[in-house]
């Protein structure tokens, strides 16, 4: 089986488990946030993908990290992926799951990077604006990224909308 097929297989399995548990929306969101944290942390990624650390120990680390912050389903799913030696593929698996869940609801995934957490009102207005811009209903995923400085960058499929302070500064610098 190819890596792509394996990733799809894991994503389909995680999707079906979360759907069966009746917690798909919540689990999908928690998995997305965990995958972004996993990508951003070299030490977490190194630890959870280190084959010299016994699978049970890596799973215990996942349970300690997620236990108090996530649903039992999310914790169990991440633990299963890490325990099966597929930790390196976790972000790709989660991204496929988010895509699958969004497609099931006829939604487009919009990944938004913001320097700060957005309020519920900001999320609602942003979701409406993005839906209007791309002509589809939106499944909004917000990633807090201090490198943005201010503003947001939104990615919906192949469309990137960059309204960040950093991009405005870069544009000003290129004009000078």
Secondary structure, 3 states (H helix, E strand, C coil): CCHHHHHHHHHHHHHHHHHHHCCHHHHHHHHHHHHHHHHHCHHHHHHHHCCCCCHHHHHHHHHHHHCCCCCHHHHHHHHHHHHCCCHHHHHHHHHHHHHHHHHHCCCEEEEEEECCCCCHHHHHHHHHHHHHHHCCCEEEEEEECHHHCCEEEEEECCEEEEEEHHHHHHHHHHHC
